[in-house]
Amino acid sequence: MSQKIRLGLSLYPEQESLEDIESYLKMASERGFTKAFTSLFSVQGTKEEIINYFKNFTTIAHRYGFEVDGDVNSAFFEMMGAKADDLSVFKEMGIDVLRMDAPFYDERDAILVNNNEGIMIEFNTYMKGVIDNAVANGGNPKNICTCHNFYPQRYTCPALEDVKEENLQLADYPVAMFMSSQEKGTHGPWPVSDGLPTVEEHRNIPIETQLKHMVALKSVDEALIGNAFASEAELDAIQNMMNKIYFHLESYDPNVEEDAMLAAVRKILPSGDLTRIPLTMVLEEGVSDLEKEMLFDFPLHSVSGDSLNYMLRSRFPRFLCKGKTIDVRPVEKPFFEKGDVVIVNDNCRHYGGEVQIVMKPMENDGQRNLVGHIVAEELFILDELKGNDLFSLEVK
């Protein structure tokens, strides 16, 4: 999980001016975005007009460090005079990646992949058979990347489990997914304004939470905003989330001398860049200062790999708790529920201070203090956390 997910956006030039496009690209580039998805066949005009338009478009995009990914179909191929063994027209336009809305489904797919123009070929993630055949026929797998669809109409997205399965099957290739801006009045290629996510779970939640989930999946290489234009506040939120997710342990300065907990963590975790999933929680009333220290003072928690059943366990805070008392605070409800955040109290002193996130109903036996709960829109992210994954906690 240490390699950073790549950030991208989408543009629909038949609906946008080059001035607005440049402004958006500049703003996004300053926040770490490096890929621009666009539809080549949606721009009207003669072959020469389309070539000239996209020359201007890609010149702007390249100026701001963007790789341009152009969506094409067979009709557009024919109109532009392109062939599997001749992509020179797309090279002239400045296109870096061709997303095949529909491949050839024969030996030409391998020829396409091995094109002399150095253009990456992007297949839809459901085209695993096409990719396999292309490689079997001599196509260079290093020239292949993949991308999921986006879905403008509510409830048309594929099941999250199916998306995850496709990602696993395509683990040898870069995989891109679409997230959706929540800004009102955004657009895609069609006159529908309900967002453009790959999975339905993302349609109505903050864009930075969508990004957080994609990173937690550990099978997504590129996160692309499907609709345009995301707001500046959303781009800021994504940049801030990236800074929270990707963490360098050596850069952590607790402003105190090295303590036992930090020393132990340095022995357990590898050096270099780490990836953590920031989880947002609502804090219960009456939480003690010591309990807050267990939750928030150290910048990461690690999921214990041997107890992934009723809870996610973070053992690191137990180092902070040595020699200290975790007073028992009564919890009225008889069962803890998924998303409840608890800390083991002195009724079970050996585990005192351990932070646990409940994954399924669990009897309240008096050994745990309820300190809060994960916000509802992030509960599904918990399902992606596995043994040794890192996370942090922050208050909503």
C-alpha positions as CSV (number, residue, x, y, z in Angstrom):
1,M,0.0,0.0,0.0
2,S,3.0,2.3,-0.1
3,Q,2.7,3.4,-3.8
4,K,0.6,6.5,-4.1
5,I,-2.6,6.3,-6.0
6,R,-2.6,8.5,-9.1
7,L,-5.1,11.4,-9.3
8,G,-7.0,12.3,-12.5
9,L,-10.0,14.2,-13.7
10,S,-12.4,14.2,-16.7
11,L,-13.2,16.9,-19.3
12,Y,-15.9,17.1,-21.8
13,P,-14.7,19.6,-24.4
14,E,-17.9,19.8,-26.4
15,Q,-19.4,21.4,-23.3
16,E,-16.5,23.4,-22.0
17,S,-14.3,26.3,-23.3
18,L,-10.6,25.9,-23.5
19,E,-10.3,28.8,-21.1
20,D,-12.3,27.0,-18.5
21,I,-10.4,23.8,-19.2
22,E,-7.1,25.5,-18.7
23,S,-8.2,27.1,-15.5
24,Y,-9.4,23.7,-14.1
25,L,-6.2,21.9,-15.2
26,K,-4.0,24.5,-13.6
27,M,-5.9,24.4,-10.3
28,A,-5.8,20.5,-10.3
29,S,-2.1,20.3,-11.2
30,E,-1.3,22.4,-8.2
31,R,-2.9,19.8,-6.1
32,G,-1.2,16.7,-7.5
33,F,-3.4,15.7,-10.4
34,T,-1.6,14.2,-13.4
35,K,-4.1,12.5,-15.7
36,A,-6.9,14.0,-17.8
37,F,-9.6,11.7,-19.3
38,T,-11.6,13.0,-22.2
39,S,-13.9,11.8,-25.0
40,L,-12.4,12.2,-28.5
41,F,-15.6,11.2,-30.4
42,S,-17.8,13.8,-28.7
43,V,-16.2,16.8,-30.5
44,Q,-17.9,17.6,-33.7
45,G,-16.2,18.8,-36.9
46,T,-14.1,17.6,-39.8
47,K,-11.1,15.4,-39.3
48,E,-8.8,18.5,-39.6
49,E,-10.9,20.5,-37.1
50,I,-10.9,17.7,-34.6
51,I,-7.1,17.2,-35.0
52,N,-6.5,20.9,-34.5
53,Y,-8.9,21.1,-31.5
54,F,-7.1,18.3,-29.6
55,K,-3.7,19.7,-30.5
56,N,-4.7,22.8,-28.6
57,F,-6.3,20.7,-25.9
58,T,-3.3,18.5,-25.3
59,T,-0.8,21.3,-25.5
60,I,-2.6,22.9,-22.6
61,A,-2.8,19.6,-20.7
62,H,0.8,18.8,-21.2
63,R,1.8,22.3,-20.1
64,Y,0.4,21.5,-16.7
65,G,2.0,18.0,-16.5
66,F,-1.1,16.0,-17.5
67,E,-1.2,12.7,-19.4
68,V,-4.2,12.8,-21.8
69,D,-6.4,9.7,-22.0
70,G,-8.8,9.8,-25.0
71,D,-11.9,7.7,-25.2
72,V,-12.5,6.3,-28.7
73,N,-14.9,4.0,-30.6
74,S,-14.7,2.2,-33.9
75,A,-16.7,4.8,-35.7
76,F,-14.2,7.5,-34.6
77,F,-11.3,5.3,-35.6
78,E,-12.7,5.0,-39.1
79,M,-13.5,8.7,-39.4
80,M,-10.0,9.7,-38.4
81,G,-8.4,7.1,-40.8
82,A,-6.7,5.3,-37.9
83,K,-5.9,1.6,-38.0
84,A,-4.6,-0.9,-35.5
85,D,-1.2,-0.6,-37.0
86,D,-1.3,3.2,-37.6
87,L,-2.2,5.5,-34.7
88,S,-0.3,8.4,-36.2
89,V,-3.4,10.6,-36.2
90,F,-3.7,10.2,-32.4
91,K,0.0,10.9,-32.0
92,E,-0.4,14.1,-34.0
93,M,-3.3,15.1,-31.7
94,G,-1.0,14.6,-28.6
95,I,-2.9,11.7,-27.1
96,D,-0.9,9.6,-24.6
97,V,-3.5,6.9,-23.8
98,L,-6.3,5.5,-26.0
99,R,-9.2,4.1,-24.0
100,M,-10.9,1.5,-26.3
101,D,-14.6,1.9,-25.8
102,A,-14.8,-1.2,-28.0
103,P,-11.8,-3.2,-29.0
104,F,-11.4,-5.2,-32.2
105,Y,-11.9,-8.6,-30.6
106,D,-9.3,-10.2,-32.9
107,E,-5.6,-10.3,-33.6
108,R,-5.7,-6.5,-34.2
109,D,-5.9,-5.9,-30.5
110,A,-2.3,-7.2,-30.1
111,I,-1.2,-5.1,-33.0
112,L,-2.8,-2.1,-31.4
113,V,-1.1,-2.8,-28.1
114,N,2.3,-2.9,-29.9
115,N,1.8,0.3,-31.8
116,N,4.8,2.2,-33.0
117,E,3.6,5.5,-31.7
118,G,4.2,4.6,-28.1
119,I,0.6,5.2,-27.1
120,M,-0.7,3.2,-24.1
121,I,-3.8,1.2,-24.7
122,E,-6.5,1.2,-22.1
123,F,-9.2,-1.5,-22.0
124,N,-12.3,-1.6,-19.9
125,T,-11.9,-3.7,-16.8
126,Y,-14.6,-6.2,-18.0
127,M,-12.5,-7.0,-21.0
128,K,-10.2,-9.5,-19.3
129,G,-10.6,-12.0,-22.1
130,V,-9.6,-9.4,-24.7
131,I,-6.5,-8.5,-22.7
132,D,-5.6,-12.1,-22.3
133,N,-6.0,-12.7,-26.0
134,A,-4.0,-9.6,-26.9
135,V,-1.1,-10.8,-24.7
136,A,-1.4,-14.3,-26.0
137,N,-1.0,-13.0,-29.5
138,G,2.2,-11.1,-28.7
139,G,0.9,-7.9,-27.2
140,N,3.3,-6.3,-24.7
141,P,1.5,-6.2,-21.3
142,K,3.6,-3.2,-20.3
143,N,1.6,-1.2,-22.9
144,I,-1.8,-2.1,-21.4
145,C,-3.8,-0.3,-18.6
146,T,-7.4,-0.7,-17.6
147,C,-10.3,1.5,-16.5
148,H,-13.7,0.9,-15.0
149,N,-16.8,2.6,-16.4
150,F,-18.7,5.4,-14.7
151,Y,-22.5,5.3,-14.3
152,P,-24.5,8.5,-14.5
153,Q,-27.9,7.0,-13.6
154,R,-28.5,6.0,-10.0
155,Y,-28.5,2.3,-9.1
156,T,-26.9,1.3,-12.4
157,C,-23.4,0.7,-10.9
158,P,-22.0,-2.8,-10.6
159,A,-21.8,-4.5,-7.2
160,L,-18.8,-3.4,-5.2
161,E,-17.8,-7.1,-4.8
162,D,-17.8,-7.6,-8.6
163,V,-15.6,-4.5,-9.0
164,K,-13.2,-5.8,-6.4
165,E,-13.0,-9.2,-8.1
166,E,-12.2,-7.5,-11.5
167,N,-9.5,-5.5,-9.8
168,L,-7.9,-8.7,-8.5
169,Q,-8.1,-10.4,-11.9
170,L,-6.3,-7.4,-13.4
171,A,-3.6,-7.1,-10.7
172,D,-0.9,-7.2,-13.4
173,Y,-2.2,-4.0,-15.0
174,P,-2.8,-0.5,-13.7
175,V,-6.5,-0.2,-12.7
176,A,-8.4,3.1,-12.8
177,M,-11.8,3.9,-11.1
178,F,-14.0,6.9,-11.2
179,M,-15.1,9.0,-8.2
180,S,-17.8,11.6,-8.2
181,S,-17.8,15.3,-7.4
182,Q,-20.6,16.3,-5.1
183,E,-20.6,19.9,-6.6
184,K,-24.1,20.9,-7.9
185,G,-24.4,21.5,-11.6
186,T,-21.5,19.2,-12.7
187,H,-21.8,17.3,-15.9
188,G,-20.6,14.3,-17.8
189,P,-21.0,13.3,-21.4
190,W,-24.8,13.1,-21.0
191,P,-27.5,15.4,-19.6
192,V,-27.7,13.6,-16.3
193,S,-26.5,15.3,-13.0
194,D,-26.5,12.5,-10.5
195,G,-22.7,12.1,-10.4
196,L,-20.3,9.8,-12.2
197,P,-19.0,7.1,-9.9
198,T,-17.9,3.6,-10.6
199,V,-19.6,2.1,-7.6
200,E,-23.0,3.2,-6.1
201,E,-21.6,3.4,-2.6
202,H,-19.6,6.5,-3.7
203,R,-22.4,8.5,-5.3
204,N,-23.5,10.6,-2.4
205,I,-20.5,10.7,0.0
206,P,-17.7,13.3,0.1
207,I,-15.2,13.0,-2.6
208,E,-12.3,12.6,-0.2
209,T,-14.1,9.7,1.5
210,Q,-14.4,8.0,-1.9
211,L,-10.7,8.4,-2.4
212,K,-10.0,7.0,1.1
213,H,-12.1,3.9,0.2
214,M,-10.2,3.4,-3.1
215,V,-6.9,3.4,-1.3
216,A,-8.3,1.0,1.3
217,L,-9.2,-1.4,-1.5
218,K,-5.5,-1.8,-2.3
219,S,-6.3,-2.7,-5.9
220,V,-6.8,0.7,-7.5
221,D,-4.0,2.6,-9.1
222,E,-5.8,5.6,-10.4
223,A,-8.7,7.6,-8.9
224,L,-10.3,9.8,-11.6
225,I,-13.0,12.4,-11.0
226,G,-15.8,11.4,-13.5
227,N,-17.8,14.6,-13.6
228,A,-16.7,18.2,-14.2
229,F,-16.0,20.5,-12.7
230,A,-15.1,19.5,-9.2
231,S,-15.0,22.5,-6.9
232,E,-11.7,24.1,-5.6
233,A,-12.8,23.0,-2.1
234,E,-13.1,19.4,-3.3
235,L,-9.7,19.5,-4.9
236,D,-8.3,20.9,-1.7
237,A,-10.0,18.1,0.3
238,I,-8.4,15.5,-2.0
239,Q,-5.0,17.0,-1.6
240,N,-5.4,17.1,2.2
241,M,-6.5,13.5,2.2
242,M,-3.5,12.5,0.2
243,N,-1.3,14.1,2.7
244,K,-3.0,12.2,5.5
245,I,-3.0,8.9,3.8
246,Y,0.7,8.8,2.7
247,F,2.9,9.0,5.8
248,H,6.6,8.9,6.4
249,L,7.3,7.5,9.9
250,E,10.7,9.3,10.1
251,S,9.0,12.6,9.6
252,Y,6.8,12.1,12.7
253,D,7.9,14.4,15.6
254,P,5.8,14.0,18.7
255,N,7.6,16.9,20.2
256,V,8.7,14.7,23.1
257,E,11.7,12.4,23.6
258,E,11.4,9.0,22.0
259,D,9.0,7.0,24.1
260,A,8.4,3.3,24.5
261,M,5.5,3.2,22.1
262,L,7.3,5.1,19.3
263,A,10.4,3.0,19.7
264,A,8.4,-0.2,19.5
265,V,6.5,1.0,16.4
266,R,9.8,1.9,14.7
267,K,10.9,-1.8,15.2
268,I,7.7,-3.2,13.8
269,L,7.0,-1.0,10.8
270,P,9.3,-0.7,7.8
271,S,11.0,2.5,7.2
272,G,10.1,4.8,4.3
273,D,6.6,5.7,3.0
274,L,3.6,4.2,4.7
275,T,-0.1,4.2,3.8
276,R,-2.7,4.7,6.4
277,I,-6.5,5.1,6.2
278,P,-7.8,8.0,8.2
279,L,-11.1,7.1,9.8
280,T,-13.5,9.8,11.0
281,M,-15.3,9.2,14.3
282,V,-17.8,10.9,16.6
283,L,-16.5,11.1,20.1
284,E,-18.7,10.1,23.1
285,E,-19.2,12.4,26.0
286,G,-17.0,11.8,29.1
287,V,-14.0,10.4,27.2
288,S,-10.9,10.9,29.4
289,D,-7.7,12.7,28.4
290,L,-5.8,9.5,28.6
291,E,-8.3,7.8,26.3
292,K,-8.0,10.7,23.8
293,E,-4.2,10.1,23.9
294,M,-4.8,6.5,23.0
295,L,-6.9,7.5,20.1
296,F,-5.3,10.5,18.6
297,D,-1.8,11.3,20.0
298,F,0.1,8.8,17.8
299,P,-0.5,9.2,14.1
300,L,-1.3,5.6,13.2
301,H,-2.8,2.4,14.4
302,S,-2.0,-1.1,13.1
303,V,-4.7,-3.7,12.6
304,S,-3.7,-6.9,14.4
305,G,-3.7,-9.7,11.9
306,D,-4.9,-12.5,14.1
307,S,-8.3,-11.2,15.4
308,L,-10.2,-10.2,12.2
309,N,-13.6,-11.4,13.3
310,Y,-15.5,-9.3,15.8
311,M,-13.2,-6.3,15.8
312,L,-10.2,-4.5,14.4
313,R,-7.6,-4.4,17.1
314,S,-4.9,-1.7,17.5
315,R,-2.3,-2.9,20.1
316,F,0.1,0.1,19.9
317,P,-1.8,2.2,22.5
318,R,-1.1,-0.4,25.1
319,F,2.5,0.8,25.2
320,L,1.1,4.2,26.3
321,C,-1.0,2.7,28.9
322,K,1.7,0.9,30.9
323,G,1.5,1.9,34.5
324,K,-1.6,4.0,33.9
325,T,-5.3,3.4,34.9
326,I,-8.1,3.2,32.4
327,D,-11.1,3.8,34.7
328,V,-14.2,1.8,34.0
329,R,-17.0,4.0,32.5
330,P,-20.5,2.3,32.4
331,V,-21.9,1.7,29.0
332,E,-25.7,1.4,29.0
333,K,-26.3,-0.6,25.8
334,P,-26.0,-4.4,26.1
335,F,-24.3,-4.9,22.7
336,F,-21.7,-2.9,20.8
337,E,-22.4,-2.5,17.1
338,K,-20.4,-2.2,14.0
339,G,-18.4,1.0,14.0
340,D,-18.3,1.5,17.7
341,V,-14.8,2.5,18.9
342,V,-13.9,1.1,22.3
343,I,-10.9,1.0,24.6
344,V,-10.2,-1.9,27.0
345,N,-10.4,-0.7,30.6
346,D,-9.0,-2.0,33.9
347,N,-11.6,-4.8,34.1
348,C,-9.2,-6.5,31.7
349,R,-5.9,-4.9,32.7
350,H,-3.6,-7.1,30.6
351,Y,-5.2,-5.5,27.5
352,G,-5.7,-2.1,29.0
353,G,-5.5,0.7,26.5
354,E,-6.0,-1.4,23.4
355,V,-8.2,0.4,20.9
356,Q,-10.8,-1.7,19.1
357,I,-13.3,-1.0,16.3
358,V,-16.3,-3.3,16.5
359,M,-17.1,-5.2,13.2
360,K,-20.2,-7.0,14.2
361,P,-22.6,-7.1,17.3
362,M,-20.6,-8.0,20.4
363,E,-21.8,-8.3,24.0
364,N,-20.9,-5.6,26.4
365,D,-19.1,-7.5,29.1
366,G,-17.9,-4.4,31.0
367,Q,-14.3,-4.7,29.8
368,R,-14.5,-1.9,27.3
369,N,-15.3,1.8,27.5
370,L,-17.2,3.2,24.6
371,V,-15.3,6.2,23.2
372,G,-17.1,6.9,20.0
373,H,-18.2,5.5,16.6
374,I,-17.1,5.7,13.0
375,V,-19.3,7.9,10.9
376,A,-22.0,6.1,8.9
377,E,-20.6,6.9,5.5
378,E,-17.2,5.3,6.4
379,L,-18.5,2.0,7.8
380,F,-18.0,0.2,4.5
381,I,-14.3,1.2,4.5
382,L,-13.8,-0.9,7.6
383,D,-14.6,-4.0,5.5
384,E,-11.4,-3.4,3.5
385,L,-9.0,-3.2,6.4
386,K,-6.9,-6.4,6.9
387,G,-4.1,-7.5,9.1
388,N,-1.2,-5.1,9.4
389,D,-3.1,-2.3,7.6
390,L,-2.5,1.1,9.1
391,F,-5.2,3.6,10.0
392,S,-5.6,6.8,12.0
393,L,-8.5,8.3,13.9
394,E,-9.8,11.9,13.8
395,V,-12.8,13.6,15.2
396,K,-15.6,14.8,12.9
